[in-house]
């Protein structure tokens, strides 16, 4: 089984490389559209997802103050659910950070210079180079803002990646071949069952977090644990018996919860 995350900057060749890798390995590609569909299944309108994806909280002016954290919990639960399958290519969405301790994942950083990305956007979108430059820099700032907000780290931290590819010197075919060759190695293909079970439990934990945030629970007073498949333990301080029952009802309503 092979699970690969690919991180790129806006306008780079990361998506083309990801498609080629997924096709060659015969595994599923989880791009923006597919991940958005999975998040939508959690009950969040597509219009709100688009406003949140890889943007800092400052871009959420019309959303209640706790909503970014709801989105993060749901996004994390989706990434963990994908990881639980043990195979696939995930592009972006902080997947390299969310899965940094996941034994099965192989993390790739695709780096393209600003000049090359501006050229790509000018050609693809029919923009002037000045307009393409402004667009690329705007998206770069948003992506950095999202990563800093969500993980308090810089996305170019080398320790997050197993392989870093510079597309100034390597074309799409060569870059894809490097990733495919690495993915087929025995060290990468060996995936621990414990890691897959952990992803299952983390996914459920994040769904419960999101459900409680949606009903306005102060999560600074609450601890959620998933010690076994389907079992959820909730500890903490509740304002009154009515709130406690409200919390229990919300948790029991989360798909996959069998015991509270």
VENQUIMO-V799695 format. One record per backbone hydrogen bond with DSSP energy under -1.0 kcal/mol. NH is the residue of the N-H (numbers start at 0). CO is the residue of the C=O. Records with the same first field share a line. If there is no record, write none. Layout:
NH=CO + CO
This chain:
2=103
3=87
4=105
5=89
6=107
11=8
16=12
17=13
18=14
19=15
20=16
21=17
22=18
23=19
24=20
25=21
26=21
29=88
34=30
35=31
36=32
37=33
38=34
39=35
40=36
41=38
42=39
48=44
49=45
50=46
51=47
52=48
54=51
58=55
59=56
62=59
66=63
69=65
70=66
71=67
72=68
73=69
74=70
75=71
76=72
77=73
78=74
79=75
80=76
81=77
82=78
83=79
84=81
85=82
87=1
88=27
89=3
90=29
91=5
94=91
97=93
98=94
99=96
101=98
104=101
105=2
107=4
108=162
109=6
110=164
116=112
117=113
118=114
119=115
120=116
121=117
122=118
123=119
124=120
131=127
132=128
133=129
134=130
135=131
136=132
137=133
138=134
139=135
140=136
141=137
142=138
143=139
144=140
145=141
146=142
147=143
148=144
149=145
150=146
151=147
156=153
159=156
160=157
161=106
162=106
164=108
166=110
168=165
169=165
174=170
175=171
176=172
177=173
178=174
179=175
180=176
181=177
182=178
183=179
184=181
188=184
189=185
195=191
196=192
197=193
198=194
199=195
200=196
201=197
202=198
203=199
204=200
205=201
206=202
207=203
208=204
209=205
210=206
211=207
212=208
213=209
215=212
216=211
218=216
220=217
222=234
224=232
230=227
231=258
232=224
234=222
236=220
243=239
244=240
245=241
246=242
247=243
248=244
249=245
250=246
251=247
252=248
253=250
256=253
257=229
258=229
